[in-house]
């Protein structure tokens, strides 16, 4: 693999992730002499033109994003990989492990750390949702949030916590829809737990990202798979599993993850303002 160069420019170095119809690789850009991430979406040669046009349109939108916590989308192209083809997205490399990887090590996330992550992601969403044409991420979950280690201890009125290193939000949902005939299970099924009812029904709105963030935070503080948490109807009864959260943060998470859209926080700013007012 280390000798293979694609698009006359990107030298493939290491496969980072593989799942049905998708590959993520580390590559060396021989033009800029920097490492980048290549995300391959495999598709059949007779893919409908409108599907390919959608991928190109969405990629053009992502190339316009400019936020320090969103690794830059640099380029995209298609290549032949017989018997299929691939739509390839080139993205800036971001340092850190995903929250899913941190959870896999048995890491226990405290309420203070969950609040830190919430503020960081809400800041990103404020940017995305505040664009002239709002961008909905559609795919927030632990595996799509990268963060380093918590190293520096900081004293605060609520106790002592560790300062979080830079955080990055990756893998926008617009580019995750299946485009191979068999590409229907792993990516979508793994995202169902973080998807609000309206998005599951095919209608994503800005508050859908708030729901996904709330479920992600519940995942962090309970360390229990979302599918295994108790429920009443569509609402997740996480408070029955983790009893160490403050009442205010518990209520905030409940409203973030309210299944009925009219009862959820309507936008990022109200969610953030409410969070900041918590003791």
Residue pairs with C-beta under 8 A, 6 or more apart in sequence:
1 12
1 13
1 14
1 15
1 25
2 11
2 12
2 13
3 11
4 11
4 12
5 11
5 12
5 30
6 12
6 27
6 38
6 79
6 88
7 77
7 79
7 88
9 29
9 30
9 31
10 27
10 28
10 29
10 30
10 36
10 38
10 90
11 27
11 28
11 30
12 25
12 26
12 27
12 38
13 25
13 26
13 27
13 28
13 35
14 25
14 26
15 23
15 24
15 25
15 26
16 24
16 25
16 26
16 37
17 23
17 24
18 24
19 186
19 187
20 180
20 182
20 183
20 185
20 186
20 187
21 41
21 42
21 43
21 178
21 179
21 180
21 182
21 183
21 187
22 39
22 40
22 41
22 42
22 183
22 187
23 39
23 40
23 42
23 86
24 37
24 38
24 39
24 40
25 37
25 38
25 40
26 35
26 36
26 37
26 38
26 93
27 35
27 36
27 37
27 38
28 34
28 35
28 36
29 35
29 36
29 90
34 93
35 93
36 74
36 90
36 91
36 92
36 93
37 71
37 90
37 91
37 92
37 93
37 94
38 88
38 89
38 90
38 91
39 88
39 89
39 91
39 175
40 81
40 86
40 87
40 88
41 55
41 86
41 87
41 88
41 89
41 175
41 179
42 81
42 84
42 85
42 86
42 179
42 180
42 183
43 51
43 52
43 84
43 85
43 86
43 87
43 179
43 180
44 84
44 85
44 180
44 181
45 83
45 84
45 85
47 85
47 179
51 179
52 78
52 87
55 76
55 87
55 175
55 179
56 76
58 172
58 174
58 175
59 73
59 76
59 89
59 175
61 133
61 135
61 174
62 73
62 89
62 172
62 174
62 175
63 73
63 74
63 75
63 76
65 72
65 73
65 128
65 135
66 72
67 124
67 127
67 128
68 166
69 120
69 123
69 124
69 166
69 167
69 168
69 169
70 124
70 168
70 169
70 170
71 91
71 92
71 93
71 94
71 168
71 170
72 91
72 92
73 89
73 90
73 91
73 92
74 90
74 91
74 92
75 89
75 90
76 87
76 88
76 89
76 90
77 88
77 90
78 85
78 86
78 87
78 88
79 85
79 86
79 88
84 180
87 179
89 175
91 170
94 146
94 168
94 170
95 146
95 148
95 166
96 146
96 147
96 148
96 165
96 166
96 167
96 168
97 146
97 147
97 148
98 142
98 143
98 144
98 145
98 146
98 147
99 117
99 142
99 143
99 145
99 146
99 147
99 216
99 219
99 220
100 141
100 142
100 143
101 143
102 109
102 142
102 147
103 142
103 219
103 220
103 223
106 223
108 223
109 117
109 220
109 221
109 223
110 161
110 221
111 221
111 244
111 245
111 246
111 249
112 156
112 158
112 159
112 161
113 150
113 161
113 162
113 164
113 220
114 217
114 220
114 221
114 249
115 249
115 275
115 278
116 161
116 164
117 145
117 147
117 164
117 167
117 216
117 217
117 220
118 213
118 217
118 275
119 272
119 275
119 276
120 164
120 167
121 140
121 145
121 167
121 169
121 213
121 216
122 213
122 268
122 271
122 272
122 275
123 272
124 169
125 137
125 206
125 209
125 210
125 213
125 268
126 268
126 269
126 272
128 134
128 135
128 136
128 137
128 209
129 135
129 136
129 206
129 209
129 267
129 268
130 268
134 206
135 172
136 173
136 204
136 205
136 206
136 208
136 209
137 169
137 172
137 173
137 209
137 212
138 172
138 173
138 174
138 176
138 199
138 204
138 208
138 209
138 212
139 171
139 172
139 173
139 176
139 191
139 212
140 169
140 194
140 209
140 212
140 213
140 216
141 190
141 191
141 193
141 194
141 212
141 215
141 216
141 219
142 216
142 219
142 220
143 171
143 190
144 169
144 170
144 171
145 167
145 168
145 169
145 170
145 216
146 167
146 168
146 169
146 170
147 164
147 165
147 166
147 167
147 168
148 164
148 165
148 166
149 165
150 161
150 162
150 163
150 164
150 165
151 162
151 163
151 165
152 162
152 163
153 160
153 161
153 162
153 163
154 160
154 161
154 162
154 163
173 191
173 204
176 187
176 188
176 191
178 184
178 187
178 188
192 200
193 215
193 225
193 226
193 227
194 211
194 212
194 215
194 216
194 226
195 208
195 211
195 212
196 207
196 208
196 211
196 212
196 259
196 261
196 264
197 234
197 259
197 261
198 204
198 205
198 208
198 261
199 208
199 211
205 261
206 267
206 268
207 261
207 264
207 265
207 266
207 267
209 268
210 256
210 264
210 265
210 268
210 271
211 256
211 257
211 258
211 264
213 256
214 253
214 256
214 257
215 226
215 236
215 257
217 253
217 256
218 226
218 229
218 236
218 238
218 253
218 257
219 225
219 226
221 238
221 242
221 245
222 229
222 238
222 241
222 242
224 241
226 236
229 236
229 237
229 238
229 241
230 236
230 237
230 240
230 241
231 237
233 259
234 259
235 254
235 257
235 258
235 259
236 257
238 253
239 245
239 250
239 254
245 253
246 278
246 279
248 278
248 279
249 278
252 271
252 274
252 275
252 278
255 263
255 264
255 265
255 271
255 274
256 264
256 265
256 271
257 264
258 264
265 271
265 274
